[in-house]
Amino acid sequence: MTVGKEYAQYVLEQLAGLGHVTSRRMFGGVGLYFDGFFFGLIAGDVLYFKVDDSNRADYQARGMRAFRPYADKPDVSMAYFEVPPHALEDGEELIAWARKSIAVALASAKDGGRIARAGGRRPRGRSKR
């Protein structure tokens, strides 16, 4: 699932209005972070944002697919859904979708999410158990 440089750059440009967005190559894809919190990923030139019960229905209502990282296990998905193409083309709308996913990432970190921050660091005040 390689990611083209041009596509990754386009996504970052569309998200520039958020501020503090960084990217990091990982497993052939690109992870997206806001202020260090992992909220999205790019795989195979498709943008996915983090979901939970608060925003999953928004993606499902538009027929968007869950991220499925294993070709040999098509029933295994992760808590990321494909971003609707119309949202990707409209920077302001993309930022609105991204903010919801950032809120999901922050909530996940507060609940002890495994990948809370870039570099595997836990938010301040959290100890490993």
Order of alpha helices (4+ residues) and beta strands (2+ residues): alpha-beta-beta-beta-beta-alpha-beta-alpha-alpha
